[in-house]
């Protein structure tokens, strides 16, 4: 399956010295979900994508990219 | 309590329940087996309630949904296939027991399909499916 959705969560996390566990707790998901999203193995819901973007103070478009 | 600690407690509880059931089987004591299972379930229920960590999120629900659908398809097809075999061999050998088993399995298959359809319809309505025409 081709990867249509990519993201920069790992980059933004590193810029803010945030662990996967900390991000997971802030957006109310498990650490495994953050790992899966970072590896582009799971596409988050719109609600979760908004939550993640707000944690980093960015827009969704800056963090998530849709490639056709 | 973090996720690792919760996982450890879960493994310990499962080991306790398994050991209790094993002892109960050796001593042929059904009450001991039931007590072990119920105590384990209640204990895990309270641990889950008390823990602040997130154990279920949208990804877990997604996986659970897919696993449930796969299980439903495999189980229903297996039961349907077995019912056909039992019905066929029951009629061929003129064995009423096989035939009865086949009929029971056929109804189980139908019940499973009906239950799936009903729950699908209910959940679909919950998430906004409507028969109204578009404007």
N, CA and C atoms of all chains as a GROMACS GRO file, in nm:
protein
  609
    1UNK      N    1   0.084  -0.119   0.000
    1UNK     CA    2   0.000   0.000   0.000
    1UNK      C    3   0.088   0.125   0.000
    2UNK      N    4   0.060   0.215  -0.093
    2UNK     CA    5   0.143   0.335  -0.099
    2UNK      C    6   0.108   0.430   0.017
    3UNK      N    7   0.213   0.500   0.064
    3UNK     CA    8   0.192   0.591   0.176
    3UNK      C    9   0.137   0.723   0.125
    4UNK      N   10   0.015   0.756   0.162
    4UNK     CA   11  -0.045   0.881   0.116
    4UNK      C   12  -0.028   0.991   0.219
    5UNK      N   13  -0.029   0.951   0.345
    5UNK     CA   14  -0.020   1.050   0.451
    5UNK      C   15   0.115   1.041   0.521
    6UNK      N   16   0.185   1.151   0.524
    6UNK     CA   17   0.312   1.155   0.599
    6UNK      C   18   0.300   1.266   0.703
    7UNK      N   19   0.393   1.266   0.796
    7UNK     CA   20   0.386   1.371   0.900
    7UNK      C   21   0.525   1.404   0.954
    8UNK      N   22   0.530   1.517   1.025
    8UNK     CA   23   0.656   1.564   1.082
    8UNK      C   24   0.653   1.563   1.234
    9UNK      N   25   0.574   1.474   1.291
    9UNK     CA   26   0.559   1.472   1.437
    9UNK      C   27   0.693   1.451   1.506
   10UNK      N   28   0.773   1.361   1.452
   10UNK     CA   29   0.903   1.329   1.514
   10UNK      C   30   0.990   1.455   1.518
   11UNK      N   31   0.988   1.532   1.411
   11UNK     CA   32   1.070   1.653   1.402
   11UNK      C   33   1.023   1.755   1.507
   12UNK      N   34   0.892   1.779   1.511
   12UNK     CA   35   0.838   1.876   1.606
   12UNK      C   36   0.859   1.832   1.750
   13UNK      N   37   0.852   1.701   1.771
   13UNK     CA   38   0.875   1.648   1.906
   13UNK      C   39   1.019   1.672   1.948
   14UNK      N   40   1.110   1.646   1.855
   14UNK     CA   41   1.253   1.666   1.884
   14UNK      C   42   1.282   1.814   1.910
   15UNK      N   43   1.217   1.902   1.834
   15UNK     CA   44   1.238   2.046   1.853
   15UNK      C   45   1.194   2.092   1.992
   16UNK      N   46   1.097   2.023   2.047
   16UNK     CA   47   1.045   2.060   2.179
   16UNK      C   48   1.091   1.967   2.290
   17UNK      N   49   1.186   1.881   2.260
   17UNK     CA   50   1.238   1.784   2.358
   17UNK      C   51   1.126   1.705   2.427
   18UNK      N   52   1.033   1.660   2.347
   18UNK     CA   53   0.916   1.592   2.403
   18UNK      C   54   0.926   1.442   2.371
   19UNK      N   55   0.899   1.358   2.468
   19UNK     CA   56   0.903   1.213   2.442
   19UNK      C   57   0.769   1.169   2.383
   20UNK      N   58   0.771   1.049   2.327
   20UNK     CA   59   0.646   0.994   2.270
   20UNK      C   60   0.541   0.977   2.380
   21UNK      N   61   0.588   0.936   2.497
   21UNK     CA   62   0.497   0.916   2.610
   21UNK      C   63   0.430   1.047   2.650
   22UNK      N   64   0.510   1.154   2.656
   22UNK     CA   65   0.454   1.285   2.695
   22UNK      C   66   0.350   1.332   2.593
   23UNK      N   67   0.382   1.318   2.465
   23UNK     CA   68   0.287   1.359   2.361
   23UNK      C   69   0.159   1.275   2.370
   24UNK      N   70   0.179   1.143   2.391
   24UNK     CA   71   0.064   1.053   2.400
   24UNK      C   72  -0.028   1.094   2.515
   25UNK      N   73   0.032   1.126   2.630
   25UNK     CA   74  -0.049   1.168   2.745
   25UNK      C   75  -0.123   1.298   2.719
   26UNK      N   76  -0.058   1.388   2.645
   26UNK     CA   77  -0.121   1.518   2.618
   26UNK      C   78  -0.240   1.506   2.522
   27UNK      N   79  -0.234   1.410   2.432
   27UNK     CA   80  -0.344   1.398   2.335
   27UNK      C   81  -0.435   1.278   2.365
   28UNK      N   82  -0.417   1.219   2.484
   28UNK     CA   83  -0.504   1.109   2.532
   28UNK      C   84  -0.504   0.985   2.441
   29UNK      N   85  -0.386   0.945   2.398
   29UNK     CA   86  -0.376   0.817   2.326
   29UNK      C   87  -0.262   0.737   2.386
   30UNK      N   88  -0.246   0.613   2.340
   30UNK     CA   89  -0.136   0.531   2.391
   30UNK      C   90  -0.006   0.567   2.317
   31UNK      N   91   0.107   0.530   2.378
   31UNK     CA   92   0.236   0.558   2.314
   31UNK      C   93   0.248   0.482   2.182
   32UNK      N   94   0.186   0.363   2.178
   32UNK     CA   95   0.190   0.280   2.056
   32UNK      C   96   0.125   0.354   1.938
   33UNK      N   97   0.021   0.431   1.969
   33UNK     CA   98  -0.047   0.506   1.863
   33UNK      C   99   0.044   0.615   1.807
   34UNK      N  100   0.115   0.684   1.895
   34UNK     CA  101   0.210   0.787   1.849
   34UNK      C  102   0.318   0.723   1.762
   35UNK      N  103   0.369   0.607   1.807
   35UNK     CA  104   0.471   0.536   1.730
   35UNK      C  105   0.417   0.501   1.591
   36UNK      N  106   0.294   0.448   1.587
   36UNK     CA  107   0.234   0.408   1.459
   36UNK      C  108   0.212   0.529   1.367
   37UNK      N  109   0.173   0.642   1.425
   37UNK     CA  110   0.152   0.762   1.342
   37UNK      C  111   0.286   0.812   1.288
   38UNK      N  112   0.386   0.814   1.375
   38UNK     CA  113   0.518   0.862   1.331
   38UNK      C  114   0.575   0.776   1.218
   39UNK      N  115   0.545   0.647   1.223
   39UNK     CA  116   0.596   0.556   1.120
   39UNK      C  117   0.504   0.552   0.998
   40UNK      N  118   0.402   0.636   0.997
   40UNK     CA  119   0.302   0.642   0.888
   40UNK      C  120   0.230   0.509   0.868
   41UNK      N  121   0.215   0.436   0.978
   41UNK     CA  122   0.142   0.309   0.969
   41UNK      C  123  -0.003   0.326   1.008
   42UNK      N  124  -0.033   0.437   1.071
   42UNK     CA  125  -0.172   0.464   1.110
   42UNK      C  126  -0.203   0.610   1.082
   43UNK      N  127  -0.315   0.632   1.015
   43UNK     CA  128  -0.358   0.769   0.985
   43UNK      C  129  -0.454   0.812   1.096
   44UNK      N  130  -0.419   0.918   1.171
   44UNK     CA  131  -0.505   0.957   1.283
   44UNK      C  132  -0.636   1.019   1.235
   45UNK      N  133  -0.733   1.021   1.325
   45UNK     CA  134  -0.860   1.086   1.293
   45UNK      C  135  -0.836   1.237   1.286
   46UNK      N  136  -0.933   1.307   1.229
   46UNK     CA  137  -0.919   1.452   1.218
   46UNK      C  138  -0.906   1.517   1.356
   47UNK      N  139  -0.985   1.464   1.450
   47UNK     CA  140  -0.982   1.517   1.587
   47UNK      C  141  -0.844   1.502   1.650
   48UNK      N  142  -0.785   1.384   1.634
   48UNK     CA  143  -0.652   1.361   1.691
   48UNK      C  144  -0.546   1.445   1.620
   49UNK      N  145  -0.562   1.460   1.489
   49UNK     CA  146  -0.466   1.542   1.412
   49UNK      C  147  -0.471   1.687   1.461
   50UNK      N  148  -0.591   1.738   1.486
   50UNK     CA  149  -0.606   1.875   1.540
   50UNK      C  150  -0.539   1.887   1.677
   51UNK      N  151  -0.563   1.786   1.761
   51UNK     CA  152  -0.506   1.788   1.897
   51UNK      C  153  -0.354   1.795   1.889
   52UNK      N  154  -0.295   1.711   1.803
   52UNK     CA  155  -0.149   1.705   1.789
   52UNK      C  156  -0.096   1.840   1.739
   53UNK      N  157  -0.166   1.894   1.638
   53UNK     CA  158  -0.123   2.023   1.582
   53UNK      C  159  -0.128   2.133   1.688
   54UNK      N  160  -0.232   2.130   1.770
   54UNK     CA  161  -0.245   2.234   1.875
   54UNK      C  162  -0.137   2.222   1.981
   55UNK      N  163  -0.098   2.098   2.012
   55UNK     CA  164   0.008   2.078   2.111
   55UNK      C  165   0.137   2.145   2.063
   56UNK      N  166   0.163   2.136   1.932
   56UNK     CA  167   0.285   2.196   1.876
   56UNK      C  168   0.264   2.342   1.835
   57UNK      N  169   0.142   2.391   1.848
   57UNK     CA  170   0.114   2.530   1.811
   57UNK      C  171   0.127   2.554   1.661
   58UNK      N  172   0.093   2.454   1.585
   58UNK     CA  173   0.103   2.462   1.438
   58UNK      C  174  -0.032   2.430   1.375
   59UNK      N  175  -0.039   2.452   1.244
   59UNK     CA  176  -0.161   2.412   1.174
   59UNK      C  177  -0.145   2.266   1.130
   60UNK      N  178  -0.256   2.203   1.100
   60UNK     CA  179  -0.251   2.063   1.057
   60UNK      C  180  -0.164   2.048   0.932
   61UNK      N  181  -0.177   2.143   0.840
   61UNK     CA  182  -0.103   2.134   0.712
   61UNK      C  183   0.048   2.135   0.734
   62UNK      N  184   0.094   2.200   0.840
   62UNK     CA  185   0.238   2.205   0.866
   62UNK      C  186   0.290   2.070   0.917
   63UNK      N  187   0.203   1.994   0.980
   63UNK     CA  188   0.246   1.868   1.041
   63UNK      C  189   0.212   1.748   0.954
   64UNK      N  190   0.092   1.749   0.898
   64UNK     CA  191   0.049   1.634   0.817
   64UNK      C  192   0.048   1.672   0.669
   65UNK      N  193   0.096   1.579   0.589
   65UNK     CA  194   0.099   1.603   0.444
   65UNK      C  195   0.029   1.492   0.371
   66UNK      N  196  -0.056   1.531   0.280
   66UNK     CA  197  -0.127   1.432   0.199
   66UNK      C  198  -0.065   1.429   0.060
   67UNK      N  199  -0.015   1.312   0.023
   67UNK     CA  200   0.047   1.298  -0.109
   67UNK      C  201  -0.033   1.200  -0.193
   68UNK      N  202  -0.068   1.241  -0.314
   68UNK     CA  203  -0.145   1.155  -0.401
   68UNK      C  204  -0.052   1.067  -0.485
   69UNK      N  205   0.078   0.464   3.825
   69UNK     CA  206   0.104   0.339   3.755
   69UNK      C  207   0.124   0.364   3.605
   70UNK      N  208   0.235   0.315   3.550
   70UNK     CA  209   0.253   0.332   3.406
   70UNK      C  210   0.210   0.205   3.331
   71UNK      N  211   0.222   0.209   3.198
   71UNK     CA  212   0.171   0.100   3.116
   71UNK      C  213   0.244  -0.031   3.144
   72UNK      N  214   0.378  -0.020   3.166
   72UNK     CA  215   0.458  -0.141   3.193
   72UNK      C  216   0.413  -0.209   3.321
   73UNK      N  217   0.387  -0.126   3.426
   73UNK     CA  218   0.341  -0.183   3.553
   73UNK      C  219   0.205  -0.250   3.537
   74UNK      N  220   0.118  -0.184   3.460
   74UNK     CA  221  -0.014  -0.241   3.436
   74UNK      C  222  -0.002  -0.376   3.363
   75UNK      N  223   0.089  -0.378   3.265
   75UNK     CA  224   0.111  -0.501   3.187
   75UNK      C  225   0.159  -0.615   3.278
   76UNK      N  226   0.251  -0.578   3.373
   76UNK     CA  227   0.304  -0.678   3.466
   76UNK      C  228   0.192  -0.734   3.556
   77UNK      N  229   0.107  -0.642   3.605
   77UNK     CA  230  -0.005  -0.684   3.690
   77UNK      C  231  -0.098  -0.777   3.612
   78UNK      N  232  -0.120  -0.743   3.486
   78UNK     CA  233  -0.209  -0.824   3.401
   78UNK      C  234  -0.152  -0.966   3.382
   79UNK      N  235  -0.019  -0.972   3.358
   79UNK     CA  236   0.045  -1.103   3.339
   79UNK      C  237   0.037  -1.186   3.467
   80UNK      N  238   0.064  -1.118   3.583
   80UNK     CA  239   0.059  -1.187   3.712
   80UNK      C  240  -0.082  -1.240   3.739
   81UNK      N  241  -0.182  -1.157   3.711
   81UNK     CA  242  -0.322  -1.198   3.735
   81UNK      C  243  -0.358  -1.316   3.644
   82UNK      N  244  -0.317  -1.308   3.519
   82UNK     CA  245  -0.346  -1.418   3.426
   82UNK      C  246  -0.279  -1.547   3.472
   83UNK      N  247  -0.154  -1.534   3.522
   83UNK     CA  248  -0.083  -1.652   3.573
   83UNK      C  249  -0.157  -1.711   3.693
   84UNK      N  250  -0.204  -1.622   3.782
   84UNK     CA  251  -0.278  -1.667   3.902
   84UNK      C  252  -0.404  -1.743   3.860
   85UNK      N  253  -0.479  -1.686   3.765
   85UNK     CA  254  -0.604  -1.750   3.719
   85UNK      C  255  -0.573  -1.885   3.653
   86UNK      N  256  -0.468  -1.888   3.568
   86UNK     CA  257  -0.431  -2.013   3.501
   86UNK      C  258  -0.392  -2.120   3.602
   87UNK      N  259  -0.312  -2.081   3.702
   87UNK     CA  260  -0.268  -2.176   3.804
   87UNK      C  261  -0.388  -2.229   3.883
   88UNK      N  262  -0.479  -2.137   3.919
   88UNK     CA  263  -0.598  -2.179   3.995
   88UNK      C  264  -0.683  -2.278   3.915
   89UNK      N  265  -0.702  -2.246   3.787
   89UNK     CA  266  -0.784  -2.334   3.703
   89UNK      C  267  -0.714  -2.470   3.686
   90UNK      N  268  -0.580  -2.467   3.671
   90UNK     CA  269  -0.505  -2.593   3.658
   90UNK      C  270  -0.522  -2.679   3.783
   91UNK      N  271  -0.507  -2.616   3.901
   91UNK     CA  272  -0.524  -2.689   4.029
   91UNK      C  273  -0.666  -2.743   4.039
   92UNK      N  274  -0.764  -2.658   3.999
   92UNK     CA  275  -0.905  -2.697   4.006
   92UNK      C  276  -0.933  -2.818   3.917
   93UNK      N  277  -0.868  -2.821   3.801
   93UNK     CA  278  -0.887  -2.934   3.708
   93UNK      C  279  -0.828  -3.061   3.769
   94UNK      N  280  -0.709  -3.047   3.830
   94UNK     CA  281  -0.644  -3.163   3.892
   94UNK      C  282  -0.731  -3.221   4.004
   95UNK      N  283  -0.787  -3.130   4.088
   95UNK     CA  284  -0.869  -3.176   4.201
   95UNK      C  285  -1.017  -3.191   4.164
   96UNK      N  286  -1.050  -3.166   4.038
   96UNK     CA  287  -1.188  -3.180   3.988
   96UNK      C  288  -1.285  -3.093   4.069
   97UNK      N  289  -1.243  -2.966   4.089
   97UNK     CA  290  -1.322  -2.875   4.173
   97UNK      C  291  -1.365  -2.754   4.089
   98UNK      N  292  -1.490  -2.755   4.046
   98UNK     CA  293  -1.538  -2.648   3.958
   98UNK      C  294  -1.552  -2.514   4.033
   99UNK      N  295  -1.582  -2.521   4.162
   99UNK     CA  296  -1.600  -2.397   4.240
   99UNK      C  297  -1.468  -2.320   4.249
  100UNK      N  298  -1.360  -2.395   4.271
  100UNK     CA  299  -1.228  -2.332   4.278
  100UNK      C  300  -1.194  -2.263   4.145
  101UNK      N  301  -1.225  -2.331   4.034
  101UNK     CA  302  -1.198  -2.274   3.900
  101UNK      C  303  -1.279  -2.145   3.880
  102UNK      N  304  -1.408  -2.153   3.912
  102UNK     CA  305  -1.494  -2.034   3.897
  102UNK      C  306  -1.448  -1.920   3.986
  103UNK      N  307  -1.412  -1.954   4.111
  103UNK     CA  308  -1.367  -1.851   4.205
  103UNK      C  309  -1.240  -1.783   4.153
  104UNK      N  310  -1.148  -1.863   4.102
  104UNK     CA  311  -1.023  -1.809   4.048
  104UNK      C  312  -1.048  -1.713   3.933
  105UNK      N  313  -1.133  -1.754   3.840
  105UNK     CA  314  -1.163  -1.671   3.723
  105UNK      C  315  -1.235  -1.542   3.765
  106UNK      N  316  -1.334  -1.556   3.854
  106UNK     CA  317  -1.411  -1.437   3.896
  106UNK      C  318  -1.323  -1.339   3.974
  107UNK      N  319  -1.241  -1.393   4.064
  107UNK     CA  320  -1.151  -1.305   4.142
  107UNK      C  321  -1.056  -1.231   4.047
  108UNK      N  322  -1.001  -1.304   3.951
  108UNK     CA  323  -0.911  -1.243   3.853
  108UNK      C  324  -0.979  -1.132   3.774
  109UNK      N  325  -1.102  -1.159   3.730
  109UNK     CA  326  -1.177  -1.059   3.652
  109UNK      C  327  -1.206  -0.934   3.735
  110UNK      N  328  -1.252  -0.956   3.860
  110UNK     CA  329  -1.286  -0.842   3.946
  110UNK      C  330  -1.160  -0.760   3.976
  111UNK      N  331  -1.050  -0.830   4.005
  111UNK     CA  332  -0.925  -0.761   4.036
  111UNK      C  333  -0.879  -0.675   3.918
  112UNK      N  334  -0.882  -0.733   3.798
  112UNK     CA  335  -0.839  -0.657   3.680
  112UNK      C  336  -0.933  -0.540   3.650
  113UNK      N  337  -1.062  -0.562   3.677
  113UNK     CA  338  -1.160  -0.455   3.656
  113UNK      C  339  -1.126  -0.335   3.745
  114UNK      N  340  -1.094  -0.361   3.872
  114UNK     CA  341  -1.062  -0.250   3.963
  114UNK      C  342  -0.928  -0.185   3.930
  115UNK      N  343  -0.833  -0.267   3.888
  115UNK     CA  344  -0.702  -0.210   3.849
  115UNK      C  345  -0.721  -0.118   3.729
  116UNK      N  346  -0.799  -0.163   3.630
  116UNK     CA  347  -0.828  -0.081   3.511
  116UNK      C  348  -0.897   0.049   3.550
  117UNK      N  349  -0.989   0.039   3.647
  117UNK     CA  350  -1.065   0.157   3.688
  117UNK      C  351  -0.977   0.258   3.762
  118UNK      N  352  -0.884   0.204   3.840
  118UNK     CA  353  -0.800   0.290   3.923
  118UNK      C  354  -0.686   0.354   3.843
  119UNK      N  355  -0.643   0.285   3.738
  119UNK     CA  356  -0.528   0.337   3.663
  119UNK      C  357  -0.565   0.460   3.581
  120UNK      N  358  -0.472   0.550   3.572
  120UNK     CA  359  -0.497   0.675   3.499
  120UNK      C  360  -0.447   0.666   3.355
  121UNK      N  361  -0.373   0.561   3.326
  121UNK     CA  362  -0.315   0.552   3.191
  121UNK      C  363  -0.421   0.516   3.088
  122UNK      N  364  -0.396   0.560   2.964
  122UNK     CA  365  -0.491   0.534   2.855
  122UNK      C  366  -0.464   0.395   2.797
  123UNK      N  367  -0.563   0.310   2.804
  123UNK     CA  368  -0.546   0.174   2.754
  123UNK      C  369  -0.615   0.154   2.619
  124UNK      N  370  -0.719   0.234   2.596
  124UNK     CA  371  -0.794   0.221   2.470
  124UNK      C  372  -0.803   0.357   2.404
  125UNK      N  373  -0.763   0.364   2.278
  125UNK     CA  374  -0.778   0.488   2.202
  125UNK      C  375  -0.833   0.454   2.063
  126UNK      N  376  -0.836   0.551   1.974
  126UNK     CA  377  -0.900   0.528   1.844
  126UNK      C  378  -0.831   0.418   1.763
  127UNK      N  379  -0.698   0.408   1.774
  127UNK     CA  380  -0.625   0.305   1.700
  127UNK      C  381  -0.662   0.166   1.752
  128UNK      N  382  -0.667   0.153   1.885
  128UNK     CA  383  -0.702   0.025   1.947
  128UNK      C  384  -0.845  -0.015   1.906
  129UNK      N  385  -0.935   0.085   1.905
  129UNK     CA  386  -1.074   0.056   1.865
  129UNK      C  387  -1.080   0.015   1.718
  130UNK      N  388  -1.001   0.080   1.637
  130UNK     CA  389  -0.995   0.047   1.495
  130UNK      C  390  -0.948  -0.099   1.476
  131UNK      N  391  -0.840  -0.134   1.547
  131UNK     CA  392  -0.786  -0.270   1.538
  131UNK      C  393  -0.889  -0.371   1.588
  132UNK      N  394  -0.953  -0.336   1.702
  132UNK     CA  395  -1.053  -0.427   1.759
  132UNK      C  396  -1.168  -0.449   1.661
  133UNK      N  397  -1.210  -0.342   1.593
  133UNK     CA  398  -1.318  -0.352   1.495
  133UNK      C  399  -1.281  -0.443   1.379
  134UNK      N  400  -1.160  -0.425   1.328
  134UNK     CA  401  -1.115  -0.508   1.216
  134UNK      C  402  -1.100  -0.654   1.257
  135UNK      N  403  -1.045  -0.674   1.380
  135UNK     CA  404  -1.027  -0.811   1.429
  135UNK      C  405  -1.162  -0.878   1.450
  136UNK      N  406  -1.260  -0.801   1.502
  136UNK     CA  407  -1.394  -0.855   1.525
  136UNK      C  408  -1.459  -0.896   1.393
  137UNK      N  409  -1.443  -0.812   1.289
  137UNK     CA  410  -1.503  -0.842   1.159
  137UNK      C  411  -1.440  -0.967   1.097
  138UNK      N  412  -1.307  -0.975   1.111
  138UNK     CA  413  -1.237  -1.092   1.057
  138UNK      C  414  -1.281  -1.219   1.130
  139UNK      N  415  -1.291  -1.207   1.264
  139UNK     CA  416  -1.334  -1.322   1.344
  139UNK      C  417  -1.475  -1.364   1.303
  140UNK      N  418  -1.562  -1.265   1.284
  140UNK     CA  419  -1.702  -1.294   1.245
  140UNK      C  420  -1.705  -1.368   1.112
  141UNK      N  421  -1.630  -1.320   1.014
  141UNK     CA  422  -1.630  -1.383   0.881
  141UNK      C  423  -1.580  -1.527   0.889
  142UNK      N  424  -1.465  -1.544   0.956
  142UNK     CA  425  -1.406  -1.679   0.964
  142UNK      C  426  -1.497  -1.775   1.040
  143UNK      N  427  -1.547  -1.728   1.157
  143UNK     CA  428  -1.631  -1.814   1.241
  143UNK      C  429  -1.761  -1.850   1.171
  144UNK      N  430  -1.826  -1.752   1.110
  144UNK     CA  431  -1.954  -1.779   1.044
  144UNK      C  432  -1.936  -1.874   0.927
  145UNK      N  433  -1.831  -1.852   0.848
  145UNK     CA  434  -1.808  -1.939   0.733
  145UNK      C  435  -1.775  -2.081   0.778
  146UNK      N  436  -1.695  -2.092   0.887
  146UNK     CA  437  -1.660  -2.225   0.938
  146UNK      C  438  -1.784  -2.299   0.986
  147UNK      N  439  -1.869  -2.228   1.064
  147UNK     CA  440  -1.990  -2.293   1.117
  147UNK      C  441  -2.083  -2.332   1.002
  148UNK      N  442  -2.095  -2.243   0.902
  148UNK     CA  443  -2.182  -2.272   0.788
  148UNK      C  444  -2.131  -2.395   0.712
  149UNK      N  445  -2.000  -2.400   0.692
  149UNK     CA  446  -1.939  -2.513   0.621
  149UNK      C  447  -1.960  -2.644   0.698
  150UNK      N  448  -1.938  -2.637   0.831
  150UNK     CA  449  -1.957  -2.756   0.915
  150UNK      C  450  -2.102  -2.802   0.912
  151UNK      N  451  -2.195  -2.705   0.915
  151UNK     CA  452  -2.337  -2.741   0.916
  151UNK      C  453  -2.372  -2.814   0.786
  152UNK      N  454  -2.316  -2.769   0.674
  152UNK     CA  455  -2.342  -2.836   0.546
  152UNK      C  456  -2.288  -2.980   0.549
  153UNK      N  457  -2.167  -2.994   0.604
  153UNK     CA  458  -2.107  -3.128   0.612
  153UNK      C  459  -2.194  -3.222   0.698
  154UNK      N  460  -2.233  -3.170   0.816
  154UNK     CA  461  -2.314  -3.254   0.906
  154UNK      C  462  -2.451  -3.287   0.846
  155UNK      N  463  -2.512  -3.188   0.781
  155UNK     CA  464  -2.643  -3.212   0.718
  155UNK      C  465  -2.630  -3.317   0.607
  156UNK      N  466  -2.526  -3.299   0.524
  156UNK     CA  467  -2.506  -3.391   0.413
  156UNK      C  468  -2.478  -3.533   0.460
  157UNK      N  469  -2.381  -3.544   0.553
  157UNK     CA  470  -2.345  -3.679   0.598
  157UNK      C  471  -2.456  -3.741   0.682
  158UNK      N  472  -2.531  -3.658   0.754
  158UNK     CA  473  -2.644  -3.708   0.832
  158UNK      C  474  -2.750  -3.769   0.743
  159UNK      N  475  -2.777  -3.703   0.631
  159UNK     CA  476  -2.880  -3.755   0.539
  159UNK      C  477  -2.830  -3.879   0.465
  160UNK      N  478  -2.700  -3.875   0.431
  160UNK     CA  479  -2.644  -3.987   0.357
  160UNK      C  480  -2.641  -4.115   0.442
  161UNK      N  481  -2.600  -4.097   0.571
  161UNK     CA  482  -2.588  -4.213   0.659
  161UNK      C  483  -2.717  -4.240   0.737
  162UNK      N  484  -2.815  -4.154   0.712
  162UNK     CA  485  -2.943  -4.164   0.783
  162UNK      C  486  -2.923  -4.156   0.936
  163UNK      N  487  -2.835  -4.064   0.976
  163UNK     CA  488  -2.805  -4.046   1.119
  163UNK      C  489  -2.871  -3.918   1.168
  164UNK      N  490  -2.968  -3.935   1.255
  164UNK     CA  491  -3.046  -3.820   1.303
  164UNK      C  492  -2.961  -3.724   1.387
  165UNK      N  493  -2.860  -3.779   1.458
  165UNK     CA  494  -2.774  -3.694   1.543
  165UNK      C  495  -2.692  -3.597   1.460
  166UNK      N  496  -2.633  -3.648   1.353
  166UNK     CA  497  -2.555  -3.562   1.263
  166UNK      C  498  -2.643  -3.455   1.201
  167UNK      N  499  -2.761  -3.499   1.161
  167UNK     CA  500  -2.852  -3.405   1.095
  167UNK      C  501  -2.897  -3.296   1.192
  168UNK      N  502  -2.927  -3.337   1.315
  168UNK     CA  503  -2.968  -3.239   1.417
  168UNK      C  504  -2.855  -3.139   1.442
  169UNK      N  505  -2.734  -3.193   1.451
  169UNK     CA  506  -2.619  -3.105   1.473
  169UNK      C  507  -2.605  -3.006   1.356
  170UNK      N  508  -2.626  -3.056   1.236
  170UNK     CA  509  -2.620  -2.971   1.117
  170UNK      C  510  -2.724  -2.861   1.120
  171UNK      N  511  -2.846  -2.898   1.162
  171UNK     CA  512  -2.954  -2.799   1.170
  171UNK      C  513  -2.921  -2.692   1.276
  172UNK      N  514  -2.871  -2.739   1.392
  172UNK     CA  515  -2.835  -2.644   1.499
  172UNK      C  516  -2.728  -2.547   1.450
  173UNK      N  517  -2.628  -2.602   1.382
  173UNK     CA  518  -2.519  -2.516   1.332
  173UNK      C  519  -2.571  -2.420   1.225
  174UNK      N  520  -2.665  -2.466   1.142
  174UNK     CA  521  -2.724  -2.376   1.040
  174UNK      C  522  -2.795  -2.259   1.106
  175UNK      N  523  -2.874  -2.289   1.210
  175UNK     CA  524  -2.945  -2.182   1.279
  175UNK      C  525  -2.847  -2.089   1.351
  176UNK      N  526  -2.738  -2.148   1.403
  176UNK     CA  527  -2.635  -2.065   1.467
  176UNK      C  528  -2.576  -1.967   1.366
  177UNK      N  529  -2.552  -2.016   1.243
  177UNK     CA  530  -2.500  -1.930   1.136
  177UNK      C  531  -2.597  -1.817   1.106
  178UNK      N  532  -2.725  -1.853   1.092
  178UNK     CA  533  -2.826  -1.752   1.063
  178UNK      C  534  -2.837  -1.650   1.176
  179UNK      N  535  -2.832  -1.700   1.299
  179UNK     CA  536  -2.839  -1.610   1.415
  179UNK      C  537  -2.720  -1.514   1.415
  180UNK      N  538  -2.602  -1.568   1.383
  180UNK     CA  539  -2.481  -1.485   1.380
  180UNK      C  540  -2.493  -1.375   1.273
  181UNK      N  541  -2.544  -1.413   1.155
  181UNK     CA  542  -2.560  -1.314   1.046
  181UNK      C  543  -2.664  -1.209   1.085
  182UNK      N  544  -2.775  -1.254   1.145
  182UNK     CA  545  -2.881  -1.161   1.185
  182UNK      C  546  -2.830  -1.064   1.290
  183UNK      N  547  -2.754  -1.118   1.388
  183UNK     CA  548  -2.700  -1.034   1.495
  183UNK      C  549  -2.603  -0.929   1.438
  184UNK      N  550  -2.519  -0.974   1.344
  184UNK     CA  551  -2.424  -0.882   1.281
  184UNK      C  552  -2.499  -0.771   1.206
  185UNK      N  553  -2.602  -0.811   1.129
  185UNK     CA  554  -2.678  -0.713   1.052
  185UNK      C  555  -2.745  -0.611   1.143
  186UNK      N  556  -2.805  -0.662   1.252
  186UNK     CA  557  -2.873  -0.572   1.345
  186UNK      C  558  -2.776  -0.475   1.412
  187UNK      N  559  -2.664  -0.529   1.460
  187UNK     CA  560  -2.568  -0.441   1.527
  187UNK      C  561  -2.505  -0.343   1.428
  188UNK      N  562  -2.486  -0.389   1.302
  188UNK     CA  563  -2.431  -0.299   1.199
  188UNK      C  564  -2.528  -0.183   1.174
  189UNK      N  565  -2.656  -0.218   1.162
  189UNK     CA  566  -2.759  -0.117   1.136
  189UNK      C  567  -2.764  -0.017   1.252
  190UNK      N  568  -2.761  -0.070   1.374
  190UNK     CA  569  -2.771   0.015   1.494
  190UNK      C  570  -2.652   0.111   1.501
  191UNK      N  571  -2.530   0.056   1.482
  191UNK     CA  572  -2.411   0.140   1.493
  191UNK      C  573  -2.404   0.239   1.377
  192UNK      N  574  -2.449   0.193   1.259
  192UNK     CA  575  -2.451   0.280   1.142
  192UNK      C  576  -2.545   0.400   1.164
  193UNK      N  577  -2.660   0.373   1.226
  193UNK     CA  578  -2.754   0.482   1.256
  193UNK      C  579  -2.695   0.578   1.358
  194UNK      N  580  -2.624   0.521   1.454
  194UNK     CA  581  -2.560   0.603   1.558
  194UNK      C  582  -2.461   0.701   1.496
  195UNK      N  583  -2.395   0.656   1.388
  195UNK     CA  584  -2.296   0.742   1.324
  195UNK      C  585  -2.352   0.814   1.201
  196UNK      N  586  -2.485   0.836   1.202
  196UNK     CA  587  -2.542   0.930   1.106
  196UNK      C  588  -2.602   0.876   0.980
  197UNK      N  589  -2.612   0.742   0.964
  197UNK     CA  590  -2.675   0.692   0.841
  197UNK      C  591  -2.824   0.728   0.844
  198UNK      N  592  -2.873   0.776   0.731
  198UNK     CA  593  -3.013   0.814   0.724
  198UNK      C  594  -3.071   0.777   0.588
  199UNK      N  595  -3.202   0.754   0.587
  199UNK     CA  596  -3.268   0.722   0.460
  199UNK      C  597  -3.319   0.848   0.390
  200UNK      N  598  -3.302   0.963   0.456
  200UNK     CA  599  -3.350   1.088   0.396
  200UNK      C  600  -3.279   1.116   0.265
  201UNK      N  601  -3.353   1.178   0.173
  201UNK     CA  602  -3.291   1.215   0.045
  201UNK      C  603  -3.205   1.338   0.063
  202UNK      N  604  -3.106   1.348  -0.026
  202UNK     CA  605  -3.019   1.465  -0.019
  202UNK      C  606  -3.092   1.589  -0.067
  203UNK      N  607  -3.059   1.704  -0.008
  203UNK     CA  608  -3.119   1.830  -0.054
  203UNK      C  609  -3.056   1.876  -0.185
   0.00000   0.00000   0.00000
